[in-house]
Amino acid sequence: MIQEIITYTILLATALFVAYKIYETFAKQKSGCDGCSSSCNSCALQDLKQEIKKNKGV
C-alpha cells in the first residue's frame, strides 16, 4: 500500500513538472532580441543569422 502511494506521488509530481515546463515553453516565447537594450549592430544573434543566410546562398 505504501509503495503504491509513493509511486503515485512520484508520478503526479513528474506529470505536474512536465506540464509546467510545457506551459512555460509556450507562455513565455521570446524572440531572439527580447531584453536587449542596445542596437543589433554588434549582436551575436544577428551575426549568426547573417552567416546562415550566407551559407544557404552558397
Phi and psi in degrees as GROMACS dihedral restraints (atoms count N, CA, C in turn):
[ dihedral_restraints ]
;  ai    aj    ak    al  type     phi  dphi    fc
    3     4     5     6     1   -63.7    20    10
    4     5     6     7     1   -39.1    20    10
    6     7     8     9     1   -62.2    20    10
    7     8     9    10     1   -39.1    20    10
    9    10    11    12     1   -65.4    20    10
   10    11    12    13     1   -41.9    20    10
   12    13    14    15     1   -63.3    20    10
   13    14    15    16     1   -43.9    20    10
   15    16    17    18     1   -63.8    20    10
   16    17    18    19     1   -43.6    20    10
   18    19    20    21     1   -62.1    20    10
   19    20    21    22     1   -47.1    20    10
   21    22    23    24     1   -65.9    20    10
   22    23    24    25     1   -34.7    20    10
   24    25    26    27     1   -65.3    20    10
   25    26    27    28     1   -44.0    20    10
   27    28    29    30     1   -65.0    20    10
   28    29    30    31     1   -43.1    20    10
   30    31    32    33     1   -63.6    20    10
   31    32    33    34     1   -40.5    20    10
   33    34    35    36     1   -65.3    20    10
   34    35    36    37     1   -43.9    20    10
   36    37    38    39     1   -62.8    20    10
   37    38    39    40     1   -41.4    20    10
   39    40    41    42     1   -64.2    20    10
   40    41    42    43     1   -44.7    20    10
   42    43    44    45     1   -63.1    20    10
   43    44    45    46     1   -41.5    20    10
   45    46    47    48     1   -65.1    20    10
   46    47    48    49     1   -39.9    20    10
   48    49    50    51     1   -63.3    20    10
   49    50    51    52     1   -45.6    20    10
   51    52    53    54     1   -64.3    20    10
   52    53    54    55     1   -42.8    20    10
   54    55    56    57     1   -62.2    20    10
   55    56    57    58     1   -40.9    20    10
   57    58    59    60     1   -64.1    20    10
   58    59    60    61     1   -42.9    20    10
   60    61    62    63     1   -64.6    20    10
   61    62    63    64     1   -40.3    20    10
   63    64    65    66     1   -64.6    20    10
   64    65    66    67     1   -44.8    20    10
   66    67    68    69     1   -60.3    20    10
   67    68    69    70     1   -44.4    20    10
   69    70    71    72     1   -62.6    20    10
   70    71    72    73     1   -38.1    20    10
   72    73    74    75     1   -64.2    20    10
   73    74    75    76     1   -44.6    20    10
   75    76    77    78     1   -84.2    20    10
   76    77    78    79     1   -29.9    20    10
   78    79    80    81     1   -79.1    20    10
   79    80    81    82     1   -28.4    20    10
   81    82    83    84     1  -117.2    20    10
   82    83    84    85     1    42.9    20    10
   84    85    86    87     1   -70.7    20    10
   85    86    87    88     1   131.7    20    10
   87    88    89    90     1  -121.3    20    10
   88    89    90    91     1   150.8    20    10
   90    91    92    93     1   -81.1    20    10
   91    92    93    94     1   172.6    20    10
   93    94    95    96     1   -64.6    20    10
   94    95    96    97     1   -23.7    20    10
   96    97    98    99     1  -107.8    20    10
   97    98    99   100     1    11.3    20    10
   99   100   101   102     1   -63.5    20    10
  100   101   102   103     1   136.7    20    10
  102   103   104   105     1    84.1    20    10
  103   104   105   106     1     4.0    20    10
  105   106   107   108     1   -92.6    20    10
  106   107   108   109     1   125.7    20    10
  108   109   110   111     1   -95.1    20    10
  109   110   111   112     1   -10.4    20    10
  111   112   113   114     1  -100.8    20    10
  112   113   114   115     1   175.1    20    10
  114   115   116   117     1   -72.1    20    10
  115   116   117   118     1   168.4    20    10
  117   118   119   120     1   -88.9    20    10
  118   119   120   121     1     9.7    20    10
  120   121   122   123     1   -63.3    20    10
  121   122   123   124     1   -39.9    20    10
  123   124   125   126     1  -112.3    20    10
  124   125   126   127     1    26.4    20    10
  126   127   128   129     1   -79.6    20    10
  127   128   129   130     1   130.8    20    10
  129   130   131   132     1   -63.7    20    10
  130   131   132   133     1   -33.5    20    10
  132   133   134   135     1   -66.5    20    10
  133   134   135   136     1   -41.8    20    10
  135   136   137   138     1   -64.2    20    10
  136   137   138   139     1   -41.3    20    10
  138   139   140   141     1   -60.9    20    10
  139   140   141   142     1   -41.6    20    10
  141   142   143   144     1   -64.5    20    10
  142   143   144   145     1   -41.9    20    10
  144   145   146   147     1   -62.0    20    10
  145   146   147   148     1   -42.2    20    10
  147   148   149   150     1   -61.8    20    10
  148   149   150   151     1   -42.9    20    10
  150   151   152   153     1   -64.5    20    10
  151   152   153   154     1   -39.8    20    10
  153   154   155   156     1   -64.7    20    10
  154   155   156   157     1   -43.8    20    10
  156   157   158   159     1   -61.0    20    10
  157   158   159   160     1   -41.4    20    10
  159   160   161   162     1   -65.0    20    10
  160   161   162   163     1   -41.0    20    10
  162   163   164   165     1   -69.9    20    10
  163   164   165   166     1   -32.7    20    10
  165   166   167   168     1   -70.0    20    10
  166   167   168   169     1   -32.2    20    10
  168   169   170   171     1   -73.6    20    10
  169   170   171   172     1   -16.9    20    10
